[in-house]
């Protein structure tokens, strides 16, 4: 096994361990209010859901920004 693969494996093991600790320490039920609805769920799931929604928003914004940059490049190329 090369050094790079050992480092990647170590990082993966560390991330899985951290995720397991967060899940185990945040199993209690919490109530979340969204507009007029109240939803009960484990706190770990709420943390995961928040992470996924934030990552999705970041990917969408990055995609939109990349699209506008590509349009600007295409316009500058077509002018020449």
C-alpha positions as CSV (number, residue, x, y, z in Angstrom):
1,X,0.0,0.0,0.0
2,X,1.4,3.4,-1.0
3,X,1.8,6.3,1.4
4,X,-1.0,8.2,-0.4
5,X,-3.4,5.3,0.0
6,X,-2.5,5.0,3.6
7,X,-3.2,8.7,4.2
8,X,-6.5,8.5,2.4
9,X,-7.5,5.4,4.4
10,X,-6.6,7.2,7.6
11,X,-8.6,10.3,6.7
12,X,-11.6,8.1,5.8
13,X,-11.4,6.2,9.1
14,X,-11.1,9.4,11.1
15,X,-14.2,10.9,9.3
16,X,-16.2,7.8,9.9
17,X,-15.2,7.8,13.6
18,X,-16.2,11.5,13.9
19,X,-19.5,10.9,12.2
20,X,-20.2,7.9,14.5
21,X,-19.4,10.0,17.6
22,X,-21.7,12.9,16.4
23,X,-24.5,10.4,15.7
24,X,-24.1,8.6,19.1
25,X,-24.0,11.8,21.1
26,X,-27.0,13.4,19.3
27,X,-29.7,10.8,19.3
28,X,-32.2,12.6,21.4
29,X,-35.4,13.9,19.8
30,X,-35.7,17.6,19.0
31,X,-38.7,19.5,17.7
32,X,-38.1,21.7,14.7
33,X,-40.7,24.3,13.6
34,X,-41.0,24.9,9.9
35,X,-43.5,27.6,9.1
36,X,-46.7,26.2,10.8
37,X,-45.6,22.6,11.2
38,X,-43.6,21.0,14.0
39,X,-41.5,18.0,13.2
40,X,-39.8,15.7,15.7
41,X,-36.6,14.0,14.7
42,X,-33.3,12.9,16.1
43,X,-30.8,15.8,16.5
44,X,-28.2,13.9,14.4
45,X,-30.6,13.7,11.5
46,X,-31.3,17.4,11.8
47,X,-27.6,18.1,11.7
48,X,-27.2,15.9,8.6
49,X,-30.2,17.5,6.9
50,X,-28.8,21.0,7.6
51,X,-25.4,19.9,6.1
52,X,-27.0,18.4,3.0
53,X,-29.2,21.5,2.4
54,X,-26.1,23.8,2.8
55,X,-24.0,21.7,0.5
56,X,-26.8,21.7,-2.1
57,X,-27.2,25.4,-1.9
58,X,-23.4,25.8,-2.3
59,X,-23.3,23.6,-5.4
60,X,-26.3,25.4,-6.9
61,X,-24.6,28.8,-6.4
62,X,-21.3,27.6,-7.7
63,X,-23.0,26.1,-10.8
64,X,-24.8,29.4,-11.4
65,X,-21.6,31.4,-11.0
66,X,-19.8,29.0,-13.4
67,X,-22.6,29.4,-15.9
68,X,-22.4,33.1,-15.9
69,X,-18.6,33.1,-16.3
70,X,-18.9,30.7,-19.2
71,X,-21.5,33.0,-20.9
72,X,-19.1,35.9,-20.5
73,X,-16.3,34.0,-22.0
74,X,-18.4,32.8,-24.9
75,X,-19.6,36.4,-25.6
76,X,-16.0,37.7,-25.6
77,X,-14.9,34.9,-27.9
78,X,-17.8,35.6,-30.4
79,X,-16.9,39.3,-30.5
80,X,-13.4,38.5,-31.8
